[in-house]
Amino acid sequence: MQIKIILFSVLITLMSLSVLSANSVFSFTGIPNNESNSDIYGSGMGETGIGDVFRINTGYSNPSLATTINQVHFSSGIVYGYFYYYDEAGNDFRKDGIHFPYFNFTVPLSRHRIGFDFTPILSGSADVYSYDRTFELEGESYNYTEINKVRSYIYKTSFFYAYKHRILNTGISFDYFLGHHFRAWSQEFEGMGNAINPRYELNQTFRSPGISIGVNRNFGNYALGALYRIPVSLEGDKELVTVHSVYDMGDSNFELPQKTGIGMAYKLTDNYRLTADLEYEFWSETDFYDDPSDTYSIGLGLAYTPYWGRDRWYRRIPLRIGGYYRTLPFQANGNDLNEMALTCGITIPLQSPNNQIDLSLKYMVRGDKDENRYQDRNILFGISLSGFDFFRSRPKRIGDREIPEAEFETYR
């Protein structure tokens, strides 16, 4: 019990230090980071898992996957990354970041499952500093720094219900979306006395309820899963902030498109498993971007799962590899924008098969310097803790017990 408390305390501390959006040089053009539907385990398998029912699966974009859990289950994680930016002139820049991918818990009640999930679905942030710029006034030259910042995120909080049935496992998620878009521009002058540095900020908030549904079915050595999210129109407020005052700019709106996905898992042997996911989002039905395109994502993954408790400890560690290809709804420099990644991961089992630490590593490339002028290259490390049923403890057999007396037979 003490180990559980310590591990979760460390995780909560790291979460409190994390930012709520991921970095990308394309954040000034749109919201580039379309967060994975999978948990950290699935992130190491090409961000797949929509139909993977052969493990405890907490990727609750498909709420029916709660049926893979048979005890009270907690899961959360963090992702730390190195974000590299490149431009067509050969310049490069690095910024480190850490963000919080999800938190969820599930409670089983006979064939029913209920739970809560908090996860990002879209995010993007970037800071650009332009140093040593010159401004002339009345024959005098002044140096200044121009600063551009952007922060965007859309988060989803969900209460879900799933029902486990031998024919078809089903799930429904009652979602509430929260979002914020922040764009700032400012100039900081040197040696201008009492001059006021100009500053402008545009703040937009978004919020709206929504619904997601999902199903899965096990066919022996293979399984299928599917999900669907209804289109949602997020509404909120917009304001412009300057050095002197704050202006109400009216209502803000962000349209989140309908989304569908299908996933497959196939057990090649008792120890090896193949997964594949296909997702599609109907961005062309929205108007947040200029002339947006529908997007799709294709992911593949392979997992090695050894027998529990056998052989040496290093041969009991599950291993995973995978990759994915994803398109984005907006363009950069007049050309389509896409990303691809290679992933891998391992699991560190703890006291039981349901308690574990999952680790993932992802190398991702977004954009092309020749076609899009810029490029992202990210190296992301993920860690999650899952399991830890605080409501179930091992029985303490320390009470009084009657010890039988030995019987001896006397031989004469």
N, C-alpha and C positions, 0 to 999 in steps of 0.2 A: 504494500500500500504506500509506503514511504517513497519507493522508487517511482510509482505512478505520479505522486504529487510533485516530486522534484522535476520529472520530465515535462509535465504540463506547465509548471512554473517557468521553466526555461523557455518553453515555446511562447507562452503569453508575454514574457519579457521581450523576446525578439519581435513579436507581433506589434508591441507598443512602439517599437523603434522603426517600423516599416512604413513606407509610403504606400499610397493607395492607387498608384498608377505606374505603368512601365514606360521606359524611355524609348523614344524613336525620333529620328530626324524628320520623319514624315508627319509628325504630330501637328505641324502648322498647316498641313493640307487636309487632314482628316483625322479620324481616330483609328490608328493602324493596328493596335494590338487586340485581336479577336481571341479572347482567352479560351483555353482548352475546355472541352466538356468533361475531360477525364480528371481523375485524381492524380496524385504524384506517381502512384504505381503505373497508371496508364500513360502518364506523360513520358515514361521511359520506354514505352512501346509505340512510339509514333503518335502519341496523344490519341490512342484508340480506347475503346471500351464500351461503346453503346450496346453491344450484344454479348459482352463477356460475363457470363454467369458462372464461370468455373472458379471464381474467387470471390472474396468479400470486396464488392465494388461500390465505392461511394461517389461515383461520377453521376450526380443526381440531375443532370440535364435530362436524363431518362429516369423519371421517378420510380419506374417499376423495378429498378435495380436494387431498391431497398429490400426486395424479397431475397437477396443473397445473404442477408444478415439474420441470425437466429438468436442474438442476445443484444442487450443494450450496448451500443457502439458509438464511440466518439472518434472523430477524425479531423485533423487540421494540419496545416503546413505553412512553410514559407519558401520563397524563391529568391535567391541572391544572384545577381548577374553583373557581368561586365558588358557595357553597351558601347560599341565602337561605331563612329560615324565617319563616312568617307565621302568626298566629293570628286567631281570630274577633273579638278585641277590637281589632284593628288594629295590634298590636305586630309588630315585625319584628326579625330578627337575621341577621347574615351571618358565615359562617365559611369561610375558604379551606382548600383541601386539595389534595393531590396523591397519586395512587395509581398502581400498576403493573399494567397490564391483562393482559400476557402476555409470554412469551418462548418461542420455539420454533426448532428447526432441523430440516432435512430433508436426507436423503442419497439420491440416486437410484442404483439398481443395475439397469441395463437396464430392464425393465418394472416393477421393484419399487421401492417407496419405504419407507424407514424413518425414524423421527425421534422427537423428544422435544418435549413441550409442557407449559408451566406456565401456568395461568390461573385467575383467580377465577371462581366461578359465583354466589356469594351474598355480600353484605356489607352492613354498616350500622354506623354509630357516631354517638354524640351525647353532648354534655356540657351539663348544665343547672345553672347556679349561681343560687341564690335568696339574694339579699343582704338585709341590714338586717332580719332576723327577730329577734324579741324573746322572751326566756325569763325568767320570774320565779322566784326562789328565795329564800325567807325575806325577802321584802320588797324584794329587790334585783332590778333588771332587767339582763339581759345580752344583748348583741347576738351573733348568730351567723350563719354562712353555711351553707346546706345545699347539698350537691353530689351530683348524680346523674350517673353515667357508664355507658355501655354500649358494648361493642365486640363485633361478631359478624362472622365470616367463615367461608366454606367454600371451600377451594382444591382444585384438581384438578391432579395431576401425571400425565402420560400418556406411555407408549411406544406408538407406533402403527405400523401396517404398511398399505400400500396397494398394490394391483395394477392396472396400467393395461392395459385390454383394449378392443378395438375395439367389442365389444358392450356391456359394462357395466364401469365402473370401480368397484372395491370397496375398502373400508377397514375396519379394526378397530382399536380403541384399548383398551389395557389400562390402566385408570385406578386411581389411588389418591387417595382424598379425605382431606383434613386440615382440621380446623376447630377453632374456639375461640369460646366465648361467655363474656364477662366483664361482670358487672353489679356496680356499686359504689354504696354510699350512705354518706355521712359528714356530720358536722357539725363546724364549727370555731368555737369560742366565743372571745369577746374578754374579757380581764380576769377570768378565773376561776381565776387562780393555778395550782395544781398539778392542776387537774381534767384528766382525760383525755378527749380528744375521741372520741366514738363513731365506729366505722368498721366496715362490713360489706362483704365482697366474696364474690361467688359465681363460681367458675371452673368451666367445663365444657370438656372436650376431646372431639373426635370424630375418628374415623378408620375407614376401611374401603376395600377394593378394589371395583372395578366394571368394567363393560365398556360400550363404545359402538360402534356400527356405523354405516356410511354407504355410500351409493352415489351415482353421478352418471352421466349419459349426455348426450352431445352429439348433437343432431339437425340439425346444420347451423347455421341462424340462431337456434335456440333450444336451451336445455339445461334439464334437470331434475336435482334432487338431493334426497336424503332422508336423515334421520338417526334413530337410536333409541338411547336410553340406558336400561338396565335399572334397576328400582328398587333402591335401596341403603339398608341400615340401618346408619348410622354409630354406633359405640359408643365409649365412653371413660370418663373418670373425672369425678367431681364433688366439689368441696370448698368448704367455707364458711370464710372467713378473718375473724377478728375482731381487736380490739386485743390480746386476751389469748392466743388460741390458734387452731389450725387443725383443722377437723373434717372427717372423711371422710364424705361424703354418699352414698357408693355409686356405682353406675354411672350414666352419662348416655347418652342415646339421641337421635338425630336421624334422621328418615326422609326421604330424598331420593326424590321420586317418579319414576316412569318418565316419560320425555319423548320426544316425537316431533315431527318437523318436516319440512316440504317447502318447497323453493324453486325458483324459475324464473328464468331469464335469457333475454332476447330481444333480438337485434340488430336494431334498427330500421333502421339503416344501418351502413356500415363504421365510422362515428364515434360513433354514439349507441346506448346499450344500456339496457334497462329490466329491473329486477329486482323480485321480490316474494317474500316469505317468510311462512309461517304456522307457528307453533309452538304446541304444546299440552302442558301438564303436569298430571298426575293427582294434584293435592294432596289431593283428597277421600279418597284411599286411605291417607293418613298421619294421624298424631295429634299432631304437634308443636304445632299451633295448635288452638284451640277451634273446632270446626265449620269447617274450611277448605274453600275452594272451588277447583275446577279453574280453571286459568288459561290464557290464550291471548295471543298476541302477533301482530300483523299489521304488516308493514313493506313500504314501497314505496321504490324508488330509481331515479334516472336518472343516467347517466354520459355524459360527453363525452370521448372518447379520440381525440386528433388523431394524424395520421401522425407517426411518429418521424423526427426530423431534418429536417423540412420547415418552410419559412416562418420567420417571426421567432420568437425564443425565447418570447415571451409567448403566442404562438399554439400552442406545443407543450405547454402545461401542461394536463393532464387535469383536468376539473371534475366535481363530483358534488353532487347534492341529494337529499333524501329526508325521510321521516318515519315514525313508528310509533305504534301504540296498544297498550298492555299492561295487563292486569288483574293484581291481586295476590291471593295466597291468603287473606289475613287481612283483617279489617274494622278500621275506625277510627271510634270514636264510634257503633258499631252500624250503620254503613253501609259499602257496598262501597268499596274503594280501587282507584284506577287511575292510570295515568300516560300522558302523550303527549309527543311531542317532534318538533321540526323539526331537521334536520341538513344540513350541507354540508361539502364538503371539496375539496382540491386535491392534486395530486402534483407534486413537484419532481424531475424526472429528473436523474440524475447521469451517470456516464460511459457507461452502457449502459442499455437498457430494463429490465434485471433489477435494477439498483441504483437505489433511489429513496427519497425522503423523502415520507411521506404526512402530511397535516395534516387535521384534522377539527374541526368546531365543532358543538356540540349545545346547544339550548335546550330544557329539559325542565320540565314541570309535573307534580307528583304530588299528588293529593288536592284536596279542595275545602273552603274555610274554613267554608262554611255546613253541609255535610254531615259533614265529618270533623274539624272544629274547627281543624285546622292545614293548612298547605300548604307543599310544597317547590317552589322555583323555582331551577333550577341552570343555570349557563352553564359548559360543559365544553370545554376545548381539548385535543385529542389530537395527538400526534406519534409517528411510528414510523420506524425505519430498517429497510430490508429489502434483501436481496440479499447482496452482499459475500462472494463465494466465495473464502475465504482459501486454498483448496487449488488454485486455478487462477490462474496469473499469465500476463501477456502474455509471449510469447517475446522474449528480449533478443537482437536481431540486432546484436551488437557484435563477433562473431568475425572472423577474417581471411577475406577474400574475394578471389578472383582477379578483377581488373578487366581486361577484354579491351582489347587495343591497337587503336587505330583504324587502318584500312587506307586508304592514299592511292594513287591512281593518277596516275602522272606523264604529262602530255601534252607532246608535243614538237611 
